[in-house]
């Protein structure tokens, strides 16, 4: 159990130090994916562009955290479900 907690802390520390990278990753993700663009349009109905980008970057960071922690593959449908 202790090894699991150390791994989670290491992943969290890694992601915390790379916050700006997720903002850039969201820009690239939105540029190439039509489904992501529609998810962003849903967010833009409620928020300004900067806040919507921040929300998407936070969602991406959480997704990467759980991918690294659990070793699961990327699931775009699950990622965009709440957007």
Secondary structure as UniProt FT lines:
FT   HELIX           2..16
FT   TURN            17..18
FT   HELIX           19..32
FT   HELIX           34..44
FT   TURN            45..46
FT   HELIX           49..70
FT   HELIX           76..81
//
